[in-house]
Amino acid sequence: MTATDPLALAPPPRLRDLPDFRRLLAARAAATTANQMLMVALGWQMYDFTRSAWQLGLVGLVQFVPALLLTLPAGHLVDHHDRRHTLLASLGLQAVVAACLAAGSAGGWLGPAGIFAVSALLGAARALQMPSQQALLPSLVPSEALPRAVAAGGAVLQASIVGGPALGGLVYAAGQSAGAAWVYGLALLLLVLAGGAVLRLTPQGRPARVGAEAGALTAGLRFIVAHPVLLGAMGLDLLAVLLGGATALLPVFARDILGTGPEGLGLLRAAPALGALACGLWLARHPLQRRAGQRLLQSVAVYGLATLAFAVAGSLPLAMLALAVAGAADMVSVVIRQSLVQMETPDAMRGRVAAVNSVFIGASNQLGEFESGATAAWLGPVGSVLLGGTGTLLAVAVWPRLFPALWRRERL
């Protein structure tokens, strides 16, 4: 191919000219917004029922256990079946959960046991959702547009994480005694719309077929273990959010420490995503060029420091600012980790690698919520968050010795 060949000079397609990508983006936005609304309402209801930080932590654990148990089978399904169907199955199960929650809240028969039951179903649904979405993306956009598509998807995700909690909190407060039912009903509508968008996808081709060894259930896990840079990046993110995350305790901080209601809780939950969205937009214009490994560890250190600041913030604005800084720092970590995973994984293994990656994320989020609730029952909410932020900084200090290849990584 010569330099004057029109194909060589053709610019990459614009993302807005790719209808399937737009549909996937819309489905992701609707489903994420619905999921965030569900989490706000579930957390507020559970704390309303029990006034127990321990019970809030158990909600996270109940979501994590089925996600952990189903991770490897879910990744295998994604790599060996139509990825649209696996994503639809996940959205359908979440829609059933939202419908049950709406009916239970409206009828007055939903209690802590019911919240635990539907939380387990949500965990099972998420075991399929993340690997399905990640594996679908490369079949909807040409390879030269993939980095921009990943960035755009991240921006939409963060926008949904910003809007979902705030919308859920406002609807909950506006509905008064029936607020929870209204939140769950709106989440159900969004999940149905997301499923409709997925039904219209027309991915190009199918996952490449692989040999028996590469097609094994545990192939994704072995692939990550064999790549210390990926293992180090995922492991650091897991420890940082596992130790430093305070999401499960936000209802406690909102009601008992900051003196606000469900609308304040929605703002607190949205603050980290707002910081992440701002950072993501900046990174889209100023991508990381050098010292990727060092930038990863520095961002996690900032995350730990921001967590400490949140613990001692005495007002809603200061608490939101600390959470926004934590979200921005976490976004740097997400960009680095997801770029490494997308670019270094063969297409035939994307589902299984993404499934293992989702376990790291799920462990850091759901299991982190359990850790926060357990330590809060022992040390109080402020002590729990202070301990978590300190643990995050200690992990950053030892990581260069455990994963020197990650520390030395220059480019993504």
Order of alpha helices (4+ residues) and beta strands (2+ residues): alpha-alpha-alpha-alpha-alpha-alpha-alpha-alpha-alpha-alpha-alpha-alpha-alpha-alpha-alpha-alpha
